[in-house]
Amino acid sequence: MKAVAAVKGNIMITDIDLGVLPDGHVRIRTEYSAISPGTEITYIKRASEQQGLLGYSAVGVIEQIGDNVTGLQLGQRVACYGAPYVRHAEWLTVPANLTAVVPDHVRPEDAAFAGLGAIAIHALRTADLRFGESTVIVGLGILGQMIAQIASAAGFLVAGIDLNASRAELLKQQGSGHAFVDQEQLEDRLGHLTGGHGADSVILCASGPGEVLINRSLKWIRDKGKIVIVGDLSTEFSRGLMFGKEAEVLISRAGGPGRYDVQYELENRDYPIGYVRWTEGRNIGEYVRLLAEKRIKVEPLISDIFSLERAEDAYRNYEQPGNVMGTLLKYEK
């Protein structure tokens, strides 16, 4: 079957074996897979001479079910997340724990972003916000936009900032929060928005050197507030600023508990809900529920849809400065 790979910074379509269907897994015929620009573009730039497959978020139809799978049926559409099981590939072999059934009225194009949706949800869980509390989201690419929409749906006060004015405007158009295009503008309004206390959390979806941004964020939060790092950001910052507010600086890792756990993923052993309420699999399900209940809108975040054969064009699109947000690869039946 065909799949998308990176070699020495270049994109190629390669052929890979379908392989056997292990216990606890389902075989999925892919309909759409979503590009994660931050993670994947970084991986491509670092790609060695050894071929590396790309992708981790998709939607498709179950065509085969392995032993010891319960709750899923042939012909069901499911969203799925998590490399190395989910790739930009025509067929996927995925642990049942990493899937969520997609209702018929939910667009498969939107469900394909389940991986980013789970990451967005887990970032908010890491911030540990309560109803009525506030967050500042720095970086309004597709992940930042999703976090803003989900935070707004949960009743949090949301402020977003991005130097790209069109991205800030998109946040306003979705009604997901207050949008700003520079830090001074945000600081002028933040006190009024938070009753003079500062934000309960700042969620950083930006990438690159982090010292200046984290230090500035420490000034935006309230006493004992939280900074949550989601983007590929270096983590140097002022101890004095952190000490002054007894702040927490946290990293949000992927889509939730279970990620990178071989027993949870490969062996499909779920965690008891009484001990781990929100796993990565349950976060995928929550993303689909938000779509199904029309609490979030992903369609306006989708900039382009390319056929699998045009994968190189899809990635090259992100090299151009502009307003590319979400990109899908489409697979023929």
Residue pairs with C-beta under 8 A, 6 or more apart in sequence:
1 15
1 16
1 17
1 18
1 89
1 90
1 91
2 13
2 14
2 15
2 89
2 90
2 308
3 13
3 14
3 15
3 16
3 53
3 87
3 88
3 89
3 90
4 11
4 12
4 13
4 14
4 53
4 54
4 55
4 87
4 88
4 89
4 308
4 311
4 329
5 11
5 12
5 13
5 14
5 51
5 52
5 53
5 54
6 12
6 43
6 44
6 47
6 51
6 52
6 54
7 47
7 48
7 49
7 50
7 51
7 52
8 47
8 48
8 49
9 44
9 45
9 47
10 47
10 312
11 44
11 54
11 311
11 312
11 315
11 316
12 51
12 312
13 308
13 309
13 311
14 51
14 53
16 53
16 89
18 27
18 91
18 93
19 93
21 27
21 64
21 66
21 93
22 66
22 93
22 266
23 66
23 67
23 68
23 69
23 268
24 66
24 67
24 68
24 69
24 95
24 96
24 97
24 267
24 268
25 66
25 69
25 85
25 93
25 94
25 95
25 96
25 268
26 62
26 64
26 65
26 66
26 69
26 72
26 78
26 93
26 94
26 96
26 99
27 62
27 63
27 64
27 65
27 66
27 91
27 92
27 93
28 58
28 60
28 61
28 62
28 63
28 78
28 80
28 91
28 92
28 93
28 94
28 99
29 60
29 61
29 63
29 90
29 91
29 331
29 333
30 58
30 59
30 60
30 89
30 90
30 91
30 92
30 331
31 58
31 59
31 60
31 61
31 77
31 108
31 112
31 330
31 331
32 58
32 59
32 60
32 108
32 109
32 112
32 305
32 328
32 329
32 330
32 331
33 55
33 57
33 58
33 59
33 86
33 87
33 88
33 89
33 112
33 328
33 329
33 331
34 55
34 57
34 58
34 112
34 113
34 115
34 116
34 326
34 327
34 328
34 329
35 55
35 88
35 314
35 315
35 318
35 326
35 327
35 328
35 329
36 55
36 56
36 57
36 115
36 116
36 143
37 141
37 142
37 318
37 324
37 327
38 141
38 143
38 205
38 207
38 231
38 232
39 56
39 232
40 54
40 55
40 315
41 315
41 318
42 207
42 232
43 52
43 54
44 54
44 315
53 83
53 84
53 87
53 88
53 89
54 87
54 88
55 83
55 86
55 87
55 88
55 89
55 329
56 81
56 82
56 83
56 86
56 87
56 115
57 80
57 81
57 86
57 112
57 113
57 114
57 115
57 116
58 79
58 80
58 81
58 86
58 87
58 88
58 92
58 112
58 114
58 115
59 77
59 78
59 79
59 80
59 102
59 108
59 109
59 111
59 112
59 114
60 77
60 78
60 80
60 92
60 331
61 75
61 76
61 77
61 78
62 72
62 73
62 74
62 75
62 76
62 77
62 78
63 74
64 74
65 72
65 73
65 74
68 268
69 96
69 268
70 96
71 96
72 78
72 96
72 99
72 101
76 101
76 102
77 101
77 102
77 104
77 108
77 111
78 99
78 100
78 101
78 102
79 99
79 100
79 102
79 111
79 112
79 114
79 284
79 287
79 288
80 86
80 92
80 94
80 98
80 99
80 100
80 114
80 284
81 98
81 114
81 115
81 118
81 255
81 280
81 284
82 94
82 95
82 98
82 115
82 255
82 259
82 265
82 280
85 92
85 93
85 94
85 95
85 98
85 265
86 92
86 94
86 98
86 115
88 308
88 311
88 329
90 308
90 331
95 265
95 266
95 267
95 268
96 268
97 258
97 264
97 265
97 268
97 269
97 270
97 279
97 280
97 281
98 265
98 280
98 281
98 284
99 281
99 284
100 114
100 281
100 284
100 285
100 287
100 288
101 288
102 108
102 111
102 288
103 288
103 292
105 292
106 288
106 291
106 292
107 291
107 298
107 299
109 298
109 299
109 302
109 305
109 328
110 291
110 298
110 299
110 302
111 288
111 291
112 328
113 142
113 146
113 287
113 298
113 301
113 326
114 284
114 287
114 288
115 255
115 284
116 142
116 143
116 146
117 146
117 150
117 283
117 284
117 286
117 287
117 288
117 290
118 254
118 255
118 256
118 280
118 283
118 284
118 286
118 287
119 143
119 230
119 252
119 254
119 255
120 143
120 146
120 147
120 150
120 287
121 150
121 255
121 256
121 278
121 283
121 286
121 287
122 252
122 253
122 254
122 255
122 256
122 278
122 280
122 283
123 147
123 203
123 228
123 230
123 252
124 135
124 147
124 150
124 151
124 154
124 156
124 203
125 256
125 278
125 283
126 228
126 250
126 251
126 252
127 135
127 200
127 201
127 203
127 226
127 228
127 250
128 226
129 135
129 151
129 154
129 156
129 200
129 201
131 154
131 155
131 156
132 155
132 156
132 157
133 156
133 157
133 200
133 201
134 156
134 157
134 158
134 159
134 193
134 194
134 199
134 200
134 201
135 151
135 156
135 157
135 158
135 159
135 199
135 200
135 201
135 202
135 203
136 159
136 160
136 161
136 186
136 190
136 199
136 201
136 202
136 203
136 217
136 220
137 144
137 147
137 148
137 151
137 158
137 159
137 160
137 161
137 177
137 202
137 203
137 205
138 144
138 160
138 161
138 162
138 202
138 203
138 204
138 205
138 206
138 213
138 217
139 161
139 162
139 204
139 205
139 206
139 207
139 231
140 148
140 160
140 161
140 162
140 164
140 167
140 168
140 170
140 171
140 179
140 205
141 162
141 167
141 205
141 325
142 301
142 325
142 326
143 205
143 230
143 231
144 160
144 162
144 167
144 203
144 205
145 160
145 167
145 170
145 171
145 174
145 176
145 301
145 325
146 296
146 298
146 301
147 203
147 205
147 230
148 158
148 160
148 171
148 174
148 176
148 177
149 174
149 176
149 295
149 296
149 297
150 290
150 296
151 158
151 176
151 177
152 158
152 175
152 176
152 177
153 290
153 295
153 296
157 177
157 193
157 194
158 176
158 177
158 178
159 177
159 178
159 179
159 180
159 186
159 189
159 190
159 193
159 199
160 168
160 171
160 176
160 177
160 178
160 179
160 180
161 168
161 179
161 180
161 181
161 182
161 183
161 186
162 168
162 171
162 179
162 181
163 181
163 182
164 181
164 323
165 181
166 323
167 323
167 325
168 179
168 180
168 181
169 179
170 300
170 301
170 325
171 177
171 179
172 179
173 300
174 297
174 300
178 189
178 193
180 186
180 189
183 216
186 220
187 219
187 220
190 198
190 199
190 220
191 198
194 200
194 222
197 222
197 223
198 219
198 220
198 221
198 222
198 223
198 225
199 220
199 221
199 222
199 225
200 221
200 222
200 225
200 226
201 221
201 225
201 226
201 227
201 228
202 217
202 220
202 221
202 225
202 226
202 227
202 228
203 228
203 230
203 252
204 210
204 213
204 214
204 217
204 227
204 228
204 229
204 230
204 231
204 233
205 230
205 231
206 213
206 231
206 233
207 231
207 232
207 233
208 232
208 233
208 234
209 233
209 234
209 236
210 229
210 233
210 234
210 235
210 236
210 237
211 234
211 236
211 237
213 233
214 227
214 229
214 233
214 235
214 236
214 237
214 249
215 237
215 238
215 241
217 227
218 227
218 237
218 238
218 241
218 242
218 244
218 245
218 247
219 241
221 227
221 245
221 247
222 245
223 245
223 246
224 245
224 246
224 247
224 248
225 245
225 247
225 248
226 247
226 248
226 249
226 250
227 247
227 248
227 249
227 250
228 250
228 251
228 252
229 235
229 249
229 250
229 251
229 252
230 252
235 249
235 251
237 249
241 247
242 249
253 259
253 260
254 260
254 280
255 280
255 283
255 284
256 278
256 279
256 280
256 282
256 283
257 264
257 271
257 276
257 278
257 279
257 280
258 264
258 265
258 271
258 276
258 279
258 280
258 281
259 265
259 280
263 269
264 270
264 271
264 279
270 279
270 281
271 279
273 282
278 286
290 296
291 298
298 326
301 325
301 326
302 325
302 326
302 327
302 328
303 317
303 323
303 324
303 325
303 326
303 327
304 314
304 317
304 324
304 327
304 328
305 327
305 328
305 329
305 330
306 313
306 314
306 327
306 328
306 329
306 330
307 329
307 330
307 332
308 329
308 330
308 331
308 332
311 329
314 327
314 329
317 324
317 327
318 324
318 327
